[in-house]
């Protein structure tokens, strides 16, 4: 029987991505029961990796087994002190909608041109068991740019920044690409999946998980 791992998020978009990361790893991914109370972990650590670890630790303790969590954000150097990648989801306020976040970032970027609109995504993923970290992976996307406009009808719920983020060589925001074109994009999730699959393929991950079977 394959070890079961809890997907430690209520965000449907992230649930889908984390399940995709684990596909073929030998783990059986399970989604959190919405009727159950799960930990609310403050995302106030000094790095995305530390935030991911805090979430994985808390959720694995609550589940009494394996849990996998992630944390990520957009780096936009030209904005300087006006932007913090660690607060990508919360920069417009804790209750802001995806549409409000997108419009707020467009206002921050107003007047910036060319390389001033350079941006990339930073993502970290952590696997923990009963409150103990097993492994943490991190990846940066290739450098892209922030678009000056976006199409609300093509926004990805839960991944609001993808409505503005143009990943080379495409000239259109990630959210506007077809599923086939998205699958060919060398983004942070593609790089993370390669790391996760390599971890389990080498046998090290299998040795860590063998006692749980």
C-alpha positions as CSV (number, residue, x, y, z in Angstrom):
1,X,0.0,0.0,0.0
2,X,1.4,3.4,-1.0
3,X,2.0,5.9,1.8
4,X,-0.6,8.7,1.9
5,X,0.4,12.3,1.9
6,X,-2.0,15.2,2.7
7,X,-2.0,18.2,0.4
8,X,-1.6,20.9,2.9
9,X,-3.7,23.7,1.4
10,X,-7.3,24.7,0.8
11,X,-6.4,26.5,-2.4
12,X,-7.8,24.4,-5.3
13,X,-5.1,25.7,-7.8
14,X,-2.3,24.8,-5.4
15,X,-3.9,21.4,-4.6
16,X,-3.8,20.6,-8.3
17,X,-0.2,21.7,-8.6
18,X,1.0,19.7,-5.6
19,X,-0.8,16.6,-6.8
20,X,0.9,17.0,-10.1
21,X,4.3,17.3,-8.4
22,X,3.8,14.0,-6.6
23,X,2.4,12.0,-9.6
24,X,4.7,9.0,-10.1
25,X,6.5,9.5,-6.8
26,X,5.0,6.5,-5.1
27,X,2.9,8.6,-2.7
28,X,-0.9,8.6,-2.7
29,X,-2.0,12.3,-2.5
30,X,-5.2,13.1,-0.5
31,X,-7.0,16.4,-0.2
32,X,-8.0,17.9,3.2
33,X,-11.5,17.3,4.4
34,X,-13.2,20.7,4.3
35,X,-15.4,19.7,7.2
36,X,-12.3,19.3,9.4
37,X,-10.5,22.1,11.1
38,X,-6.9,22.5,9.7
39,X,-4.1,24.7,11.0
40,X,-4.0,28.4,10.0
41,X,-0.2,29.0,9.8
42,X,1.0,32.7,9.7
43,X,3.1,33.3,6.6
44,X,5.5,35.5,8.5
45,X,8.9,33.6,8.2
46,X,11.9,35.2,6.5
47,X,11.8,33.0,3.4
48,X,9.4,31.0,1.3
49,X,11.2,27.8,2.3
50,X,10.7,28.6,6.0
51,X,7.0,29.4,5.4
52,X,6.6,26.1,3.5
53,X,8.3,24.2,6.3
54,X,6.0,25.8,8.9
55,X,2.9,24.8,7.0
56,X,4.1,21.2,6.4
57,X,5.0,20.7,10.0
58,X,1.7,22.0,11.3
59,X,-0.5,20.1,8.8
60,X,1.5,16.9,9.2
61,X,1.0,17.1,13.0
62,X,-2.7,17.6,12.6
63,X,-2.9,14.8,10.1
64,X,-0.8,12.4,12.1
65,X,1.2,11.5,9.0
66,X,2.7,12.9,5.9
67,X,1.8,16.4,4.5
68,X,3.2,18.5,1.7
69,X,3.0,22.3,1.6
70,X,4.2,25.1,-0.5
71,X,4.8,28.9,-0.4
72,X,5.8,31.2,-3.2
73,X,5.9,34.8,-4.4
74,X,6.8,37.1,-7.2
75,X,10.1,38.9,-7.2
76,X,9.9,42.4,-8.8
77,X,13.2,44.2,-8.2
78,X,12.2,47.5,-9.8
79,X,9.6,48.1,-7.1
80,X,12.2,48.2,-4.4
81,X,10.7,48.8,-0.9
82,X,7.2,49.0,-2.3
83,X,7.2,45.2,-2.9
84,X,8.0,42.1,-0.9
85,X,7.8,38.7,-2.6
86,X,6.9,37.1,0.7
87,X,3.7,39.2,0.8
88,X,2.7,38.6,-2.8
89,X,-0.7,37.2,-1.8
90,X,-1.3,39.8,1.0
91,X,0.2,43.0,-0.3
92,X,-3.2,44.5,-1.2
93,X,-4.7,43.5,2.1
94,X,-5.6,40.1,3.7
95,X,-9.2,40.3,2.4
96,X,-8.4,41.4,-1.2
97,X,-9.8,39.5,-4.1
98,X,-7.6,38.2,-7.0
99,X,-9.0,41.0,-9.2
100,X,-8.1,43.6,-6.5
101,X,-4.6,42.3,-6.2
102,X,-4.1,42.3,-10.0
103,X,-5.3,45.9,-10.3
104,X,-3.2,47.0,-7.3
105,X,-0.1,45.6,-8.9
106,X,-0.9,47.2,-12.2
107,X,-1.0,50.6,-10.4
108,X,2.3,49.9,-8.8
109,X,3.9,49.1,-12.1
110,X,2.5,52.1,-13.9
111,X,5.2,54.1,-15.7
112,X,7.7,51.2,-15.7
113,X,9.0,50.1,-19.1
114,X,11.1,47.4,-20.6
115,X,13.5,45.6,-18.1
116,X,11.9,47.6,-15.3
117,X,9.0,45.2,-15.6
118,X,11.2,42.2,-15.1
119,X,9.8,39.6,-12.6
120,X,10.2,36.0,-11.7
121,X,8.5,33.5,-9.3
122,X,10.1,31.9,-6.3
123,X,8.5,28.7,-4.9
124,X,9.3,26.3,-2.1
125,X,7.8,23.0,-1.3
126,X,8.2,21.0,1.9
127,X,7.4,17.4,2.8
128,X,7.0,16.6,6.5
129,X,5.9,13.6,8.6
130,X,4.2,14.0,12.0
131,X,5.8,17.4,12.6
132,X,9.3,16.5,11.2
133,X,10.7,17.8,8.0
134,X,11.7,15.1,5.5
135,X,12.8,17.4,2.6
136,X,12.4,20.9,1.2
137,X,12.7,21.9,-2.5
138,X,13.0,25.4,-3.9
139,X,13.0,26.7,-7.5
140,X,13.0,30.0,-9.3
141,X,11.3,30.5,-12.6
142,X,13.1,32.0,-15.6
143,X,13.0,35.8,-15.8
144,X,9.8,37.1,-17.3
145,X,7.9,40.4,-17.3
146,X,4.8,41.9,-15.9
147,X,2.1,42.7,-18.5
148,X,0.5,46.2,-18.6
149,X,-3.0,44.8,-19.0
150,X,-4.8,41.5,-18.4
151,X,-7.9,39.6,-19.4
152,X,-10.1,38.9,-16.3
153,X,-12.0,36.2,-18.1
154,X,-8.8,34.1,-18.4
155,X,-7.6,34.6,-14.8
156,X,-6.6,31.4,-12.9
157,X,-8.4,31.4,-9.5
158,X,-5.9,31.2,-6.7
159,X,-2.9,32.1,-9.0
160,X,-3.8,35.8,-9.6
161,X,-0.3,36.9,-10.5
162,X,-0.2,34.5,-13.5
163,X,-2.8,36.9,-15.1
164,X,0.0,39.4,-15.5
165,X,3.2,37.3,-15.7
166,X,4.6,36.8,-19.2
167,X,7.0,33.8,-19.3
168,X,9.5,33.8,-22.2
169,X,9.4,33.0,-25.0
170,X,5.7,33.7,-24.9
171,X,4.4,37.2,-25.5
172,X,1.2,36.5,-23.5
173,X,0.5,36.1,-19.8
174,X,0.7,32.6,-18.5
175,X,-3.0,32.6,-17.7
176,X,-3.9,33.2,-21.3
177,X,-1.9,30.2,-22.6
178,X,-3.6,27.0,-23.7
179,X,-3.0,24.0,-21.4
180,X,-0.7,22.5,-24.0
181,X,1.4,25.6,-24.1
182,X,1.5,25.9,-20.3
183,X,2.8,22.4,-20.1
184,X,5.8,23.4,-22.3
185,X,6.7,26.4,-20.2
186,X,9.9,26.1,-18.2
187,X,8.4,27.6,-15.0
188,X,9.1,27.1,-11.3
189,X,6.6,24.3,-11.0
190,X,8.3,22.3,-13.8
191,X,11.6,22.8,-12.1
192,X,10.2,21.7,-8.7
193,X,8.6,18.6,-10.2
194,X,12.0,17.6,-11.7
195,X,13.5,17.9,-8.2
196,X,10.7,16.0,-6.5
197,X,10.8,13.2,-9.0
198,X,14.6,13.0,-8.8
199,X,14.4,12.8,-5.0
200,X,12.1,9.7,-5.1
201,X,13.8,8.1,-8.1
202,X,17.2,8.0,-6.4
203,X,16.0,5.8,-3.7
204,X,16.7,8.2,-0.8
205,X,13.1,9.2,-0.6
206,X,11.9,5.6,-0.8
207,X,14.2,4.7,2.1
208,X,12.7,7.5,4.2
209,X,9.2,6.4,3.5
210,X,9.6,2.7,3.7
211,X,8.8,2.5,7.5
212,X,5.5,4.3,6.8
213,X,4.2,1.6,4.4
